[in-house]
């Protein structure tokens, strides 16, 4: 393929890249994310986010048609029917010959390990570990959303921090710098529940508090430190569970950690690294080769890797007439 669009659709942000072929510089567009394909109206929200991200890139094409779009979407793993619905909708919306959707954890895995076997722990607003073995075995651990899972994620860290702030405000819990941080970021603690839910995506709003928790932990706040240490232990447990369910090629399994939560710094990454390397399991921490957008592009152009069966693809047929090179305006 000479021109493909790759999209990384998370719960916090949606990034899209247009690759025009070897030697060209990719164009990038970023917009707000969507609650996840498994959420109520998840397909509609995802469709709107993807269109908002790719439309500026399509305008740069001057009428040229990219061959395909591949979206790594939060929630796709637990909502395969929604993933297919999104692929169908994007084929109707966009001037491409193929629309494909997979989990954002799968694109993160492909990008981080270059399509090789191993484990990728993707941590952001949510958290999930994906393992793909040398023999094609596949394991997905967690990624169950903020209500039932996503242990150690930004949403869980932020929620725990806000709960600790409110406990301190009530006098039910120990004093913590998190209370002042919550007031600074969100205002009156008495209105915090309404504030967290006001944009319809409380997990994303709670996750925005995770950096404050990490900063307080780095400064020595005991409550914040305990929250971050517990998150690191949860994340290590998730990654090691995935490693234990897939086959290696005889050597240690590569294990990469990706996602925006790595930006929290040593307060989180130091205890996470210690838990992973001290587990006794045959894993080898490695730096990521690329990000989810690199993985989405790889999966768009290469169907020979072990990730291919995890991708829902819809090809344009007579039932899907060509879409104009400039997609219709969004409602």
C-alpha positions as CSV (number, residue, x, y, z in Angstrom):
1,X,0.0,0.0,0.0
2,X,1.3,3.5,-0.9
3,X,-1.1,5.6,1.2
4,X,-2.8,4.5,4.5
5,X,-4.3,6.1,7.5
6,X,-3.6,4.8,11.0
7,X,-5.7,5.9,13.9
8,X,-5.1,5.4,17.7
9,X,-8.5,5.9,19.3
10,X,-8.2,6.0,23.1
11,X,-10.6,7.2,25.8
12,X,-8.7,10.4,26.3
13,X,-7.4,11.3,22.8
14,X,-7.6,10.2,19.2
15,X,-4.6,10.5,16.9
16,X,-4.5,9.9,13.2
17,X,-1.6,9.7,10.8
18,X,-1.5,9.6,7.0
19,X,1.4,7.8,5.4
20,X,1.8,8.6,1.7
21,X,4.5,6.1,1.0
22,X,8.3,5.6,1.4
23,X,10.2,8.8,1.7
24,X,7.3,11.1,2.6
25,X,6.7,12.8,5.9
26,X,3.6,11.6,7.7
27,X,0.8,14.1,8.6
28,X,-0.6,13.9,12.1
29,X,-3.9,15.1,13.5
30,X,-5.2,14.9,17.1
31,X,-8.7,15.4,18.6
32,X,-10.5,14.2,21.8
33,X,-11.1,10.5,22.3
34,X,-14.2,8.5,22.9
35,X,-15.5,6.5,25.9
36,X,-14.8,3.1,24.2
37,X,-16.6,0.8,21.8
38,X,-18.3,-1.1,24.6
39,X,-19.8,2.0,26.1
40,X,-23.4,3.1,25.3
41,X,-23.3,4.8,21.9
42,X,-19.7,3.7,21.7
43,X,-19.7,3.2,17.9
44,X,-21.3,6.6,17.2
45,X,-18.8,8.3,19.5
46,X,-15.8,6.5,18.0
47,X,-17.1,7.2,14.5
48,X,-17.3,10.9,15.2
49,X,-13.8,11.0,16.8
50,X,-12.2,9.1,13.9
51,X,-13.8,11.4,11.3
52,X,-12.8,14.5,13.2
53,X,-9.2,13.2,13.3
54,X,-8.9,12.1,9.7
55,X,-10.8,14.9,7.9
56,X,-7.9,17.4,8.1
57,X,-5.6,14.7,6.7
58,X,-7.9,13.9,3.8
59,X,-8.1,17.6,2.8
60,X,-4.3,17.5,2.4
61,X,-4.7,14.7,-0.1
62,X,-6.1,17.0,-2.8
63,X,-8.5,14.4,-4.0
64,X,-6.2,11.4,-3.8
65,X,-7.7,8.3,-2.1
66,X,-5.8,6.5,0.6
67,X,-6.0,2.8,0.2
68,X,-7.0,1.9,3.8
69,X,-7.7,3.1,7.3
70,X,-6.9,1.0,10.3
71,X,-8.2,2.0,13.8
72,X,-6.9,0.7,17.1
73,X,-9.9,1.5,19.3
74,X,-10.3,1.2,23.1
75,X,-13.0,-1.4,23.9
76,X,-12.7,-3.3,20.6
77,X,-11.5,-6.5,22.3
78,X,-14.6,-6.8,24.5
79,X,-17.1,-5.6,21.8
80,X,-16.3,-7.4,18.5
81,X,-19.7,-6.6,17.0
82,X,-19.2,-2.9,17.7
83,X,-15.7,-3.2,16.1
84,X,-17.3,-4.5,12.9
85,X,-20.0,-1.9,13.0
86,X,-17.4,0.8,13.3
87,X,-15.5,-0.7,10.3
88,X,-18.7,-0.7,8.2
89,X,-19.4,2.9,9.2
90,X,-16.0,4.1,8.4
91,X,-16.1,2.4,5.0
92,X,-19.3,4.4,4.3
93,X,-17.8,7.6,5.6
94,X,-14.3,7.7,4.2
95,X,-12.7,7.5,0.7
96,X,-10.8,4.2,1.3
97,X,-10.9,0.7,-0.2
98,X,-10.6,-1.0,3.2
99,X,-11.6,-0.1,6.7
100,X,-10.2,-2.1,9.6
101,X,-10.7,-2.0,13.3
102,X,-8.8,-3.8,16.1
103,X,-8.1,-3.2,19.8
104,X,-5.8,-0.3,20.7
105,X,-4.0,-2.8,22.8
106,X,-3.3,-4.9,19.7
107,X,-1.9,-1.9,17.8
108,X,0.2,-1.0,20.8
109,X,1.6,-4.5,20.8
110,X,2.4,-4.5,17.1
111,X,4.0,-1.1,17.4
112,X,6.0,-1.8,20.5
113,X,7.5,-5.2,19.4
114,X,7.4,-4.7,15.6
115,X,5.1,-7.6,15.1
116,X,7.2,-10.0,17.2
117,X,6.1,-12.3,20.0
118,X,6.1,-11.0,23.5
119,X,4.0,-9.0,26.0
120,X,3.0,-5.4,25.9
121,X,1.5,-3.6,28.9
122,X,-0.4,-0.7,27.6
123,X,-1.2,1.8,30.4
124,X,-3.2,5.0,30.0
125,X,-6.7,6.0,31.1
126,X,-7.2,2.2,31.1
127,X,-4.8,-0.7,31.4
128,X,-4.4,-4.0,29.5
129,X,-1.7,-6.5,28.8
130,X,-1.5,-8.3,25.5
131,X,0.7,-11.3,24.9
132,X,1.3,-13.0,21.6
133,X,3.4,-16.1,21.6
134,X,5.9,-17.5,19.1
135,X,3.3,-20.2,18.2
136,X,0.5,-17.6,17.7
137,X,-1.0,-18.1,21.2
138,X,-2.9,-14.9,22.3
139,X,-3.6,-13.7,25.8
140,X,-5.4,-10.5,26.8
141,X,-5.3,-9.7,30.5
142,X,-7.6,-6.9,32.1
143,X,-8.8,-4.1,30.0
144,X,-12.2,-4.6,31.6
145,X,-13.0,-0.9,32.0
146,X,-12.9,1.3,35.1
147,X,-15.8,-0.3,36.8
148,X,-14.7,-3.9,36.7
149,X,-11.0,-3.7,35.9
150,X,-8.2,-1.5,34.4
151,X,-6.3,-2.1,37.6
152,X,-3.4,0.3,38.0
153,X,-4.6,2.5,35.2
154,X,-4.7,6.3,35.1
155,X,-8.4,6.2,35.9
156,X,-7.9,4.0,38.9
157,X,-4.9,6.0,40.2
158,X,-6.9,9.3,39.7
159,X,-10.0,7.8,41.3
160,X,-8.1,6.6,44.3
161,X,-6.4,10.0,44.7
162,X,-9.8,11.8,44.6
163,X,-11.3,9.4,47.1
164,X,-8.3,10.0,49.4
165,X,-8.8,13.7,49.0
166,X,-12.5,13.5,49.9
167,X,-11.7,11.3,52.9
168,X,-9.3,13.9,54.1
169,X,-11.9,16.6,53.5
170,X,-14.4,14.7,55.6
171,X,-11.9,13.9,58.3
172,X,-12.3,10.1,57.7
173,X,-8.8,9.7,56.3
174,X,-5.3,11.0,56.9
175,X,-4.2,14.5,55.8
176,X,-2.8,14.5,52.3
177,X,-1.5,16.9,49.7
178,X,-4.1,15.4,47.3
179,X,-6.8,17.5,48.9
180,X,-5.2,20.7,47.9
181,X,-4.3,19.3,44.5
182,X,-8.0,18.3,43.9
183,X,-9.2,21.8,44.9
184,X,-6.6,23.4,42.6
185,X,-7.7,21.2,39.6
186,X,-11.4,20.8,40.2
187,X,-12.6,23.4,42.7
188,X,-14.9,23.0,45.6
189,X,-14.7,19.4,47.0
190,X,-18.4,19.5,47.7
191,X,-19.1,19.6,44.0
192,X,-16.4,17.0,43.0
193,X,-18.8,14.2,42.1
194,X,-20.7,16.4,39.7
195,X,-17.5,17.8,38.3
196,X,-16.0,14.4,37.6
197,X,-19.1,13.3,35.7
198,X,-19.9,16.5,33.9
199,X,-18.4,15.6,30.5
200,X,-19.9,12.2,30.3
201,X,-16.5,10.4,30.6
202,X,-15.7,10.2,34.3
203,X,-12.8,7.7,33.7
204,X,-11.0,10.3,31.6
205,X,-11.6,13.1,34.1
206,X,-10.4,10.9,37.0
207,X,-7.3,10.0,34.9
208,X,-6.4,13.6,34.6
209,X,-5.7,13.6,38.3
210,X,-3.2,10.8,38.1
211,X,-0.2,13.1,37.4
212,X,-1.1,15.0,40.6
213,X,-1.0,11.8,42.5
214,X,2.4,10.9,41.1
215,X,3.7,14.4,41.9
216,X,2.5,14.1,45.4
217,X,4.1,10.7,45.7
218,X,7.4,11.9,44.4
219,X,7.3,14.7,47.0
220,X,6.9,12.2,49.8
221,X,3.1,12.2,50.5
222,X,2.4,8.9,52.2
223,X,-1.1,8.6,50.9
224,X,-0.2,9.2,47.3
225,X,2.9,7.0,47.6
226,X,0.7,4.1,48.7
227,X,-1.7,4.6,45.8
228,X,1.1,4.6,43.2
229,X,2.8,1.6,44.7
230,X,-0.4,-0.4,44.7
231,X,-1.0,0.6,41.0
232,X,2.5,-0.6,40.1
233,X,1.9,-3.9,41.8
234,X,-1.4,-4.3,39.9
235,X,0.2,-3.4,36.6
236,X,3.0,-5.9,37.2
237,X,0.5,-8.6,38.0
238,X,-1.4,-7.9,34.8
239,X,1.7,-8.1,32.6
240,X,3.1,-11.2,34.3
241,X,-0.3,-13.0,33.9
242,X,-0.1,-12.4,30.2
243,X,3.5,-13.7,30.0
244,X,2.4,-16.9,31.8
245,X,-0.3,-17.6,29.2
246,X,1.8,-17.5,26.0
247,X,4.7,-19.6,24.6
248,X,8.2,-18.3,24.1
249,X,10.7,-19.3,21.5
250,X,13.0,-20.7,24.2
251,X,14.4,-17.4,25.5
252,X,12.9,-14.8,27.7
253,X,9.8,-13.1,26.4
254,X,10.3,-9.4,25.4
255,X,8.1,-7.2,27.6
256,X,7.5,-3.6,26.8
257,X,5.5,-1.0,28.7
258,X,3.7,1.7,26.6
259,X,1.1,4.4,27.0
260,X,0.7,7.8,28.5
261,X,0.9,6.6,32.1
262,X,4.6,6.0,31.6
263,X,4.9,9.8,31.7
264,X,4.2,9.8,35.4
265,X,7.9,9.1,35.9
266,X,9.8,7.1,38.5
267,X,7.1,7.3,41.2
268,X,5.3,4.7,39.1
269,X,7.9,3.2,36.8
270,X,10.5,2.4,39.5
271,X,8.3,0.1,41.5
272,X,6.8,-1.3,38.3
273,X,10.2,-2.2,36.9
274,X,11.3,-3.7,40.2
275,X,8.2,-5.9,40.3
276,X,8.6,-7.1,36.8
277,X,12.3,-7.9,37.0
278,X,12.1,-9.5,40.4
279,X,9.2,-11.8,39.5
280,X,11.4,-14.8,38.5
281,X,9.4,-15.3,35.3
282,X,11.4,-15.5,32.0
283,X,10.7,-12.0,30.8
284,X,13.0,-9.3,29.4
285,X,12.1,-5.7,29.7
286,X,12.7,-3.9,26.4
287,X,12.2,-0.5,25.0
288,X,9.3,0.0,22.6
289,X,10.2,0.1,18.9
290,X,7.2,2.3,18.1
291,X,3.8,3.5,19.3
292,X,0.3,2.4,18.5
293,X,0.2,4.5,15.3
294,X,3.2,2.6,14.1
295,X,1.4,-0.6,15.0
296,X,-1.7,0.4,13.2
297,X,0.2,1.2,10.0
298,X,2.1,-2.1,10.3
299,X,-1.2,-4.0,10.6
300,X,-2.7,-2.0,7.7
301,X,0.0,-3.0,5.3
302,X,1.2,-6.5,6.5
303,X,-1.2,-9.4,7.0
304,X,1.5,-12.0,7.6
305,X,2.1,-11.2,11.3
306,X,0.4,-13.1,14.1
307,X,-1.8,-10.0,14.9
308,X,-3.7,-10.3,11.6
309,X,-6.4,-12.6,12.9
310,X,-7.3,-10.0,15.5
311,X,-8.2,-7.4,13.0
312,X,-11.7,-6.9,11.6
313,X,-11.5,-5.8,8.0
314,X,-14.2,-4.6,5.6
315,X,-13.4,-4.3,1.9
316,X,-15.3,-2.0,-0.5
317,X,-17.6,-3.9,-2.8
318,X,-20.6,-3.1,-5.0
319,X,-22.6,-2.8,-1.8
320,X,-20.3,0.0,-0.6
321,X,-20.0,2.6,-3.5
322,X,-16.9,4.8,-3.5
323,X,-17.0,7.7,-1.0
324,X,-16.0,11.1,-2.2
325,X,-12.4,12.0,-1.4
326,X,-13.7,14.7,0.9
327,X,-16.0,13.0,3.4
328,X,-19.4,14.4,4.2
329,X,-19.6,17.0,7.0
330,X,-20.1,15.6,10.5
331,X,-23.5,16.1,12.1
